Amino acid sequence: MSAPVSAMPGQSNTTALFDRIPREEFIQCNLGLVRTCAGRFAGRGIEYEDLYAAGCLGLVKACDGFDPERGVCFSTYAVPVILGEIKKLFRDGGTVKVSRSLKELGLKINAERERCLKQTGTEPSVTQLAQAFSATPEQVAMAIRASMPVVSLTPAESEEGNREWDIPVESPEEKLSEHIGLREVMDRLPPQDKALIRLRFFGGRTQSETAKVLHTTQVQISRRERKILRWMREELTGEVEKEKKEKGHGRKTKV
């Protein structure tokens, strides 16, 4: 098997470069975070270029506010900041922004619906509209919804005096941050350990099956797996396991 996990470096490559290279170069090295975050919101009514620009602003803010002494990877700190700037695009003006191409398609569809209604007395179906404008039914449906009147989420009158409605939505920050952090930690594993984790947790293999692929025993796989997971947990949380502290404290008291 590979060398002990304790021999692995304690910081990711990009985090280690924070104090070693110019600010502009460090930002360039982390533009991949912006692309990942912007892609998470693609196809939701805002052009990708606008999403990317907002994400770059968030990356700059994250770079200026990052403190490597806190013991966390730069990506773990930067992703929520980048996503926060991107989500501001959807809050600006109190309404969700709609892309120009979707607006134009919506105008054409409304005109076609009115024309068909006057001539035939019936509205065209989504499929017919899609064929007329060389679009997909999904694009037509989105354009129709985008052209509908806006519903305010802050009603002007409320008996209880509450001017806000809470709408539960799934926040992507935590999941995306964990995914990026896990990928960084995985990239720092030795090839043999990386193969073990991929077989066990991404390939759905048992310890016995993994042992056969890696030409070792199930017992060795079990021991190595525990060590790798312990190291990965420490790297992702930036904390030393409490068990080590407690055991060390216990040995001192016995002496």
C-alpha positions as a printed NumPy array, in Angstrom:
array([[  0.   ,   0.   ,   0.   ],
       [  0.986,   3.665,  -0.118],
       [  2.772,   5.78 ,   2.447],
       [  0.956,   6.784,   5.663],
       [ -1.651,   9.488,   5.326],
       [  0.168,  11.672,   7.847],
       [  2.846,  12.269,   5.226],
       [  0.436,  14.14 ,   2.994],
       [  0.631,  17.949,   2.7  ],
       [ -1.63 ,  19.951,   4.953],
       [ -2.891,  22.522,   2.438],
       [ -4.328,  22.471,  -1.072],
       [ -2.146,  23.776,  -3.897],
       [ -4.186,  26.926,  -4.51 ],
       [ -4.414,  27.796,  -0.808],
       [ -0.665,  27.338,  -0.41 ],
       [ -0.096,  29.875,  -3.223],
       [ -2.122,  32.606,  -1.475],
       [  0.88 ,  34.413,   0.039],
       [  3.384,  33.387,  -2.634],
       [  2.057,  34.874,  -5.868],
       [  0.561,  38.281,  -6.82 ],
       [ -3.114,  38.902,  -6.104],
       [ -4.089,  39.05 ,  -9.786],
       [ -2.337,  35.764, -10.538],
       [ -3.985,  34.055,  -7.559],
       [ -7.405,  35.196,  -8.796],
       [ -6.631,  33.821, -12.267],
       [ -5.702,  30.464, -10.728],
       [ -9.112,  30.213,  -9.069],
       [-11.375,  31.214, -11.962],
       [-12.423,  27.574, -12.171],
       [-14.472,  28.152,  -9.   ],
       [-16.376,  30.928, -10.785],
       [-17.101,  28.721, -13.794],
       [-18.384,  25.946, -11.537],
       [-20.648,  28.289,  -9.562],
       [-21.944,  30.122, -12.634],
       [-22.741,  26.82 , -14.315],
       [-24.916,  25.905, -11.337],
       [-27.345,  28.716, -12.298],
       [-27.153,  28.381, -16.09 ],
       [-30.485,  28.186, -17.879],
       [-32.447,  30.019, -15.187],
       [-33.171,  33.187, -17.129],
       [-29.867,  35.077, -16.827],
       [-27.146,  34.996, -19.468],
       [-24.042,  33.007, -18.541],
       [-21.806,  36.038, -19.159],
       [-23.681,  37.975, -16.464],
       [-23.442,  35.051, -14.057],
       [-19.724,  34.741, -14.727],
       [-19.13 ,  38.474, -14.228],
       [-20.926,  38.43 , -10.876],
       [-18.971,  35.346,  -9.868],
       [-15.697,  37.083, -10.677],
       [-16.7  ,  39.943,  -8.412],
       [-17.368,  37.43 ,  -5.648],
       [-13.979,  35.805,  -6.244],
       [-12.232,  39.16 ,  -5.857],
       [-14.101,  39.815,  -2.597],
       [-13.22 ,  36.338,  -1.35 ],
       [ -9.558,  36.879,  -2.202],
       [ -9.501,  40.168,  -0.285],
       [-11.276,  38.707,   2.754],
       [ -9.552,  35.303,   2.967],
       [ -7.417,  34.538,   6.025],
       [ -5.242,  31.413,   5.58 ],
       [ -4.597,  31.341,   9.333],
       [ -8.129,  30.029,   9.892],
       [ -7.059,  26.635,   8.576],
       [ -9.659,  26.206,   5.798],
       [ -9.137,  25.808,   2.064],
       [ -9.621,  28.907,  -0.044],
       [-12.357,  27.209,  -2.061],
       [-14.338,  26.445,   1.104],
       [-14.332,  30.154,   1.951],
       [-14.738,  31.474,  -1.592],
       [-17.67 ,  29.404,  -2.903],
       [-20.36 ,  30.936,  -0.611],
       [-19.061,  34.442,  -1.427],
       [-19.145,  33.767,  -5.182],
       [-22.623,  32.249,  -5.001],
       [-23.831,  35.213,  -2.952],
       [-22.832,  37.644,  -5.692],
       [-24.469,  35.496,  -8.376],
       [-27.725,  35.237,  -6.428],
       [-27.849,  39.04 ,  -6.153],
       [-28.596,  39.09 ,  -9.886],
       [-31.869,  37.316,  -9.18 ],
       [-32.779,  39.745,  -6.405],
       [-31.952,  43.038,  -8.139],
       [-35.043,  45.122,  -8.709],
       [-37.263,  42.7  ,  -6.78 ],
       [-37.865,  40.519,  -9.846],
       [-36.079,  37.673, -11.567],
       [-34.183,  38.834, -14.636],
       [-35.085,  37.249, -17.951],
       [-32.59 ,  36.866, -20.781],
       [-33.024,  39.034, -23.865],
       [-33.431,  36.043, -26.184],
       [-36.195,  34.635, -23.975],
       [-37.972,  38.001, -23.907],
       [-37.848,  38.266, -27.693],
       [-39.206,  34.746, -28.089],
       [-42.   ,  35.544, -25.636],
       [-43.031,  38.607, -27.645],
       [-43.142,  36.609, -30.874],
       [-45.157,  33.846, -29.219],
       [-47.711,  36.286, -27.799],
       [-48.142,  37.89 , -31.209],
       [-48.606,  34.489, -32.844],
       [-51.138,  33.412, -30.199],
       [-53.199,  36.554, -30.784],
       [-53.056,  36.077, -34.561],
       [-54.211,  32.456, -34.362],
       [-56.942,  33.343, -31.873],
       [-58.374,  35.974, -34.236],
       [-58.195,  33.78 , -37.33 ],
       [-59.232,  30.38 , -35.97 ],
       [-60.805,  31.175, -32.599],
       [-58.366,  28.819, -30.823],
       [-54.879,  29.207, -29.429],
       [-52.003,  27.207, -30.934],
       [-50.489,  24.396, -28.895],
       [-46.98 ,  24.529, -27.46 ],
       [-45.851,  22.014, -30.085],
       [-47.227,  24.166, -32.909],
       [-45.522,  27.254, -31.506],
       [-42.25 ,  25.364, -31.195],
       [-42.436,  24.315, -34.832],
       [-43.322,  27.845, -35.947],
       [-40.273,  29.393, -34.246],
       [-37.821,  26.468, -34.596],
       [-37.639,  26.1  , -30.837],
       [-38.125,  23.261, -28.379],
       [-41.387,  22.905, -26.418],
       [-39.395,  23.567, -23.243],
       [-38.109,  26.885, -24.6  ],
       [-41.632,  27.913, -25.626],
       [-42.984,  27.049, -22.19 ],
       [-40.24 ,  29.083, -20.501],
       [-40.885,  32.052, -22.796],
       [-44.614,  31.966, -22.03 ],
       [-43.971,  31.856, -18.287],
       [-41.412,  34.667, -18.547],
       [-43.986,  36.922, -20.249],
       [-46.594,  36.432, -17.524],
       [-47.287,  39.24 , -15.008],
       [-44.887,  39.366, -12.066],
       [-46.192,  38.204,  -8.673],
       [-44.857,  40.29 ,  -5.795],
       [-43.385,  38.419,  -2.853],
       [-43.784,  41.476,  -0.634],
       [-47.546,  42.202,  -0.529],
       [-48.416,  45.8  ,   0.204],
       [-51.233,  44.908,   2.586],
       [-51.24 ,  42.215,   5.241],
       [-53.469,  41.832,   8.267],
       [-50.547,  40.697,  10.37 ],
       [-48.335,  43.516,   9.126],
       [-45.855,  41.038,   7.649],
       [-44.656,  42.237,   4.242],
       [-42.601,  39.177,   3.38 ],
       [-43.396,  35.628,   2.355],
       [-40.891,  32.886,   3.125],
       [-40.518,  30.484,   0.238],
       [-38.371,  27.428,   1.027],
       [-35.704,  26.825,  -1.595],
       [-32.784,  24.454,  -1.733],
       [-29.592,  26.423,  -1.183],
       [-26.667,  25.174,  -3.312],
       [-23.885,  26.708,  -1.183],
       [-23.328,  23.842,   1.233],
       [-23.573,  21.048,  -1.325],
       [-21.391,  22.795,  -3.904],
       [-18.802,  23.825,  -1.32 ],
       [-18.568,  20.256,  -0.027],
       [-18.242,  18.907,  -3.573],
       [-15.388,  21.263,  -4.465],
       [-13.638,  20.689,  -1.137],
       [-13.906,  16.914,  -1.542],
       [-12.5  ,  17.086,  -5.059],
       [ -9.492,  19.095,  -3.849],
       [ -8.78 ,  16.616,  -1.062],
       [ -9.198,  13.665,  -3.44 ],
       [ -6.66 ,  15.185,  -5.848],
       [ -4.042,  15.172,  -3.067],
       [ -4.377,  11.475,  -2.315],
       [ -1.721,   9.047,  -3.581],
       [ -2.913,   7.068,  -6.645],
       [ -3.448,   3.852,  -4.669],
       [ -5.525,   5.603,  -1.998],
       [ -7.5  ,   7.536,  -4.596],
       [ -8.328,   4.29 ,  -6.371],
       [ -9.475,   2.76 ,  -3.075],
       [-11.865,   5.621,  -2.317],
       [-13.255,   5.667,  -5.856],
       [-13.898,   1.933,  -5.846],
       [-15.498,   1.934,  -2.402],
       [-17.612,   5.106,  -2.435],
       [-18.093,   5.952,  -6.11 ],
       [-18.019,   2.487,  -7.627],
       [-20.09 ,   0.791,  -4.936],
       [-17.526,  -2.   ,  -4.467],
       [-17.257,  -3.995,  -1.244],
       [-13.983,  -4.156,   0.661],
       [-13.383,  -7.689,  -0.642],
       [-13.994,  -6.631,  -4.252],
       [-11.743,  -3.594,  -3.796],
       [ -9.014,  -5.818,  -2.357],
       [ -9.083,  -8.022,  -5.45 ],
       [ -8.799,  -5.03 ,  -7.793],
       [ -5.909,  -3.528,  -5.803],
       [ -4.234,  -6.916,  -5.239],
       [ -4.302,  -6.813,  -1.456],
       [ -6.404,  -8.224,   1.374],
       [ -9.761,  -7.156,   2.805],
       [ -8.125,  -6.502,   6.19 ],
       [ -5.581,  -4.128,   4.667],
       [ -8.325,  -2.328,   2.739],
       [-10.346,  -1.887,   5.949],
       [ -7.387,  -0.449,   7.869],
       [ -6.277,   1.808,   5.052],
       [ -9.802,   3.043,   4.434],
       [-10.158,   4.163,   8.063],
       [ -6.876,   6.08 ,   7.899],
       [ -7.774,   7.779,   4.629],
       [-11.248,   8.801,   5.81 ],
       [ -9.809,  10.152,   9.067],
       [ -7.311,  12.282,   7.144],
       [ -9.917,  13.519,   4.67 ],
       [-12.258,  14.478,   7.513],
       [ -9.508,  16.503,   9.207],
       [ -8.628,  18.262,   5.934],
       [-12.251,  19.146,   5.143],
       [-13.06 ,  20.435,   8.634],
       [ -9.681,  22.029,   9.393],
       [ -9.739,  20.516,  12.866],
       [ -7.76 ,  17.828,  14.655],
       [ -9.921,  14.948,  15.789],
       [-11.08 ,  15.199,  19.355],
       [-10.142,  11.571,  19.945],
       [ -6.454,  12.373,  19.503],
       [ -6.66 ,  15.252,  21.951],
       [ -8.519,  13.184,  24.521],
       [ -6.095,  10.283,  24.229],
       [ -3.115,  12.595,  24.517],
       [ -4.632,  14.251,  27.563],
       [ -5.332,  10.877,  29.115],
       [ -1.719,   9.736,  28.74 ],
       [ -0.448,  12.895,  30.399],
       [ -2.705,  12.468,  33.426],
       [ -1.551,   8.875,  33.919],
       [  2.077,  10.006,  33.985]])
